[in-house]
């Protein structure tokens, strides 16, 4: 599997990353091990998790698999909490969460540590001081942010430009269905040398085409705790994008998964698309077409059908 440089750093990550959000909840340890082995045997060496996934259960499972795999690049996140506050990026919480993550992962350092979301209750300088501490003490090699808007990413990157923990990555939802990051986040990332890690690159599963005619009973959209995550992408506009993806896939002899990931990983600033699967068979389908590429005319057609709405001030008379 292709390795790509992450932002303006010396760290390389796999073109496809392995997401683990479902591990410990919808995916048990046995199914997770099958997923991990399929990904690793395909040459994948970049795995993403978070302390909030299954309340630490995802990190626990991943830590078990990493015992004899020191070559795997590990990303985890902190800052999302299960309370009315929802976000806690205070120095105290982040450092405590980091030490807990290291214990669950059974590692003495984390390769990339992300702040999971902007915390409006904590001064950004305090949040960033925790990142400096983590890098300076050897607990973390590189740092990034997740779900930050363009101005938030630019603020953090500028503040950290000459400090120990320089921001090298931003983890954002990005797919043919969700291209909102192209308005402000992608330009900010490009200007500051920050690499983009795309989560939910298959449009929360919708770009696989499985929802075209009905909702499968074993799908996320049919589950009590994930239906609200998927249903916003089941209306008319996403349906037109999925139809275009499926048409391209049929003409190229590829799967809709192959087409969707090939389009995304060809986008500027995208270092890795983080793919999550509930089952090993889903992971097998993902890695089967990991080297697919698209003709220029297909890229153009998909660009047009999925073009995001743009307007003042990020696009217009001042551009």
N, C-alpha and C positions, 0 to 999 in steps of 0.2 A: 504494500500500500504506500502511496506517495506520502512523503514527509514535506511539510511546508514551514517556513519560518513564521514565527508569531510576532507580528508587529516589528518594531525596531529593537529586536533582541536577538540573542544567539540561540534561543530555544526553538526547537522544531517539534511540531505536532503532526499527527496523522490527518490526512485529508478528511477522513471520517472519524469522529470521536464516538465513543460508546457512552450513552447516557444511561443513568441508573435510577431514575426517579421512581420507577415502579418496584424496585427491589425491596423485599421485606414487607410489601403490602399486596400488590397484584401478582408479583412474581416471587416465588419461594426460592430458597437457596439452591435447590437442585436445578431448576429452570434457569436461574441466574448463572450458575456455573456453566451450563451448556452454552448460553449466550456468550459469556466471557471467552470460553474456549474457541468458539467459532470465530469470534472477532480477532483473538490473538493469533490463531492459525492462519488467518487471512492477512496477517502482517500489521494489524492495528495495535498501536501502542499508546493511545491517549484515552483515558477514562475520566468522566466527569461525574461528580456526585455533590451532595450538600448535606450539612448537618441536620437540616430540617426534613430531608427525605426519610419517610418512615420513622421519624423521630430518632435518627441516628442509625436505624437498622440497615440502611443502604451502605453506610460507611463500614459498619461491622462486617457485612457480607463481603464487600470489596476487600477489606483488610485480610480476610481469610484467603482470598484468591491471590493476593499480592505477596504472600510469604516467599515464593520462589520465583517472583517476576520483578526483579529490581529494574528492568529496562522499561517498565510502563510509566509514562508520564501521568501524574495524578493531579486533577483539579478538584477542589472542593470550595464550598461557599459558606459564608456565615452572615448573619444580620437579619434574617427573617425569623420571627418568633411567633409561637402560637399563643397570642394574648391579644387583648384589645389594641395594644400599641402596634402590633403587626411588624414593625421594623425597629431594630435596636442595633445601631452601629456605634454605640458608645465604646470607648476604649476598654472599659471593664468587661463588658459583655463579649466583645470580639476576642480579646486575649483568652478569656475563659473558654469560649467556644473553640478557639484554635487548639488549645491543649487537649480538650475533649476529642476533637477530630483526630489529632495525632494518635491518641490512645486507641481509638476505635480502628483506625487504619493500620495500626501496628508499624508506624514509620517514625523516624526521627525528624523528618522534614516533609513539607508539602511542596510540590513543584510549582503549582499556580494556585494562589488563594484569592478568591473573589469576594468582594462585598456584594451581598445578594441583591440589595436594592438601596436606593437613596433613603436616608433617614431624616425627615424634616425636623425631628426633635433634638438632633445632636449636631453641634457645629462641625462643619466638614473638616476643619483643622484637627479636631479631636479624633475623628474617624481615621484620617490619614496618618496621624501620629501612631495609631495602633499598627498600621501597615509598616511604617518605618521600624517600629520595635520588633515586629515579627521577622523582618528581613535581617535586621542587625543582630538578632540573637540566633540566627541560623534555623529558625523554625520553618521559614518559608524562603523559597528561591526567587520566585517572581510573584507579582500581584496584578490584579485587575479588578474591574467593576462589572456589575451586571444590572441590566434594566435601567441604566442611567440615560437621561435625555441628552441631547447634544450639548446644551450649555452646562449640564452637570458633569459630563465627561470632560469637556474643555476646561472647566474649573479645576477638577481633580488632576488632570494631566499637567496643567500649567503649574499648579502648586507643587507637584511632585517632580518637576523637571530636573531639579538639581539636588534632590533628596534621595536617601538610600533606596526607597521603594518606588521606583518609577513605574507608572501605569503602562503595561504592555498589551493588555487585552481588554476587550469589552464583550460580554456575553449577552446576546440579544436574540429575541424571536425574529426569525427572518426566513421567508419562504416565498414562493410564487403567490401565495394568498396574502401574506403579511409583509409588505414592502415599505412600511412606514419609516423604517430606519434610514432609508435612502434620502429622506428630506433633510435631516440635521445630524444624525449620529454618524453616518458614513463619512460626510465631509469633515466632521470633527475628528474622527478616528484617523482619516487620511492625513489631516494637517498635523496631528500630534504623534504620528508613527505608532498608532495603536492597532493591533490586529483584531479582527472580528471573529468570534466563535458563535455560530448560529445555532440557537436551540429551536426545537420543533421545526426542523427543515422540511418535514412532510406535511406541514399545515395541520398539526394536531391529528395526523392520520388521514385527513380528508383527501390529500393528494395521492394516496394509494389507489383511489377509485372505488374503495369498498362501500362508500355511502351513496354511490350514484343512483341506485334504484331502491334501496331500503337501508334500514339500520340493522346490521348483524347483531344478533342477541348477545354475542360474546365480545362486542366491541366496547370501546371507552364511552361512546355516545349512549350506550344502553346501560351503563353502570350508574348507580345512584350518586357516587361521589365524583364522577368525571364528566357526566353528561353536560353540565353547564360550561365545561371547558371546551367541548367540541361543538355544541350546537350553534354558536355564533358564526361558524364557518360552513353552515349547511343551507345558506340562503342562495339567492339567484346569482349574484356575482361570483362567489367561489365555484358554483356549479359550472359556470361558463369556462372558468380557468381549468377546472378538472377535465371537462370535455376536451379542451384543447390539448392538455397533457396526454390524455388517453389516445387522442387521434395521432399525435406525434409518436407516441410509443408504438402504436400499431404499425405505422408506416416505417419505423426504424427497426422493428423487430426487438424492441426493448420493453421493459415493464414501465408503468407510470412512476414507480419508485426510482428507477434508473434515470428517467428523464428529469424528474424533479430535482434530484441530487446533482446531476450533471449541470443543470442550469445554475443552481445555487453556487456550487463550488467553483464555477467559472467567473463569479462576480468579483469585482475589485474589493480588496481588503479582507475577503473571507479566507481565513486560514483553515478552518475546520467546520464541518457540519456535524453537530452532535445528534446522533440518531438513537432514539430510545425504542426498545421493543418489549412487548409483554411476554412473548414466547420465543423459543429458540427457532421455530420455523419462520417467524417474522425476521429474525436476525439473519437467518440463512438467505432469505430473499434480498435483504439489504446488501450483504457483502457479495452476492452473486454478480451484481452489476456495478461494483465499486469503481471500475476503470472506464465506465461509459463516457462518451463525449458526444456533443451534438453539433450538427452542421450549423453554419452561421445563420442560414435562413430560418432554422427552427428557433435559435436563440432570439432572433428578431421577432418572430411571430409570437413567442411566449412573452417577450418584453411588452409587446403591444397589448395583448389580451389581459395582462395582469398589471398594467401601468397604474401606479398609485396616484391619487388625487394630489395635485400640488397647487400652491398658491402663495400669496404674499405672506411673509417676506422671503421665505427660503427659495422661491422660484418666481421669477417675474422680471420687472423692468430693471432691477438692480443686479441681474445675473448676466 
